Amino acid sequence: MKDEPKIKTARMRSHRDSSDDDSSETDSLLGDCMCDDCLLEEKTPLMQWKKIRTLVHWSPFVQSYKRRYPWVQLAGHQGNFECAEDGDILKKHCPREQEALQALMNDVLRPYIPKYKGEAEKNGEKYIQMQDLLLDFENPCVMDCKLGTRTYIEEELKKAREKPKLRKDMYQKMIEIDPDEPTEEERAQEAIIKPRYMQWRENVSSSASLGFRIEGIKKADGTSSRNFKTTKDRQEIQEHFTSFADADRKTAEKYVSTLKAIRATLESSTFFALHEVIGSSLLFIHDKSGKTGIWIIDFGKTIPLPDSLTNDHRTPWVEGNHEDGYLFGVDNLINIWTSVCESLPSNDSSSSSSV
């Protein structure tokens, strides 16, 4: 599509889910890796980050890079990203994500995936090298929407049953949002297990009901927010989308067009049919020049389905069917963005087509 920039990878996001992070509420923009060898250690934050962390607690670091462009990570662990040469970024190595990216480079979804450029090493750390999605934008607005009706893989439930681990940090996050949610037992323990938190997190947000949730928004003026934990009402989401698009109908129309193209490509993708895609996001980017783009990011929880199974990504999940609700979420994104278009005055004679 002519309005889309060349593929460049997101300077954003940790492959940890903002609702199920082991150490903070900042998991999302680049996924949640469940590999045994992907228990990522957090690095000491950069000095520049220390100066701004009180302003944007969910952006692990902001770094000047090419044209003094701010490298923004909407969610994720501090230290998961590093600069690379020639406009690329480095993301801490995750075998599952690497395998997914390698396979996706040969799939019909490739135009909507950050370009995989191999492994790299820096300061003794192993990384995945990818193109920077933000490089072709000038002072962009960026939004991360986590897709799917659940953000945990079935393996996590099995592990939690076999070796339940009580999490005091997740209990605290829960009561900060809803003090009445914990059971008597959880209240006595002042702790909950991770899957319990994640399932609650999905139901308190729009994940369970709409198949996606807003993880973070960064506007061109530098303002940013991750205060969407309990955002689930369609009208409220539409208002956030309208604000994100600066109430510009053309921008909203371009997003609808790209979302429809992504949906059609997902439906024809062999990779997508044969994988459970959990914790992945759609990254929305636009700038004042009218340039827009949407990319699929975060593959640390993307795993092949058991033999003989395929997913339609819309069927409601029950344990054992491995459905993730990904296309259910894309359908709802298209519907809500279409409503945004219809609510705004026309910029010109063009208008958004209905779903």
Secondary structure, 3 states (H helix, E strand, C coil): CCCCCCCCECCCCCCCCCCCCCCCCCCCCCCCCCCCCCCCCCCCCCHHHHHHCCCCCCCCCCEEECCCEEECCCCCCCCCEEECHHHEEEEECCHHHHHHHHHHCCCCCHHHCCCEEEEEEECCEEEEEEECECCCCCCCEEEEEEECCCCCCHHHHHHHHHCCCEEHHHHHHHHHHCCCCCCHHHHHHCCEEHHHHHHHHHHHCCHHHHCEEEEEEECCCCCEECCCCCCCCHHHHHHHHHHHCCCCHHHHHHHHHHHHHHHHHHHHCHHHHCEEEECCEEEEEECCCCCEEEEEECCCEEEECCCCCCCCCCCCCCCCCCCCCHHHHHHHHHHHHHHHHHHCCCCCCCCCCCC
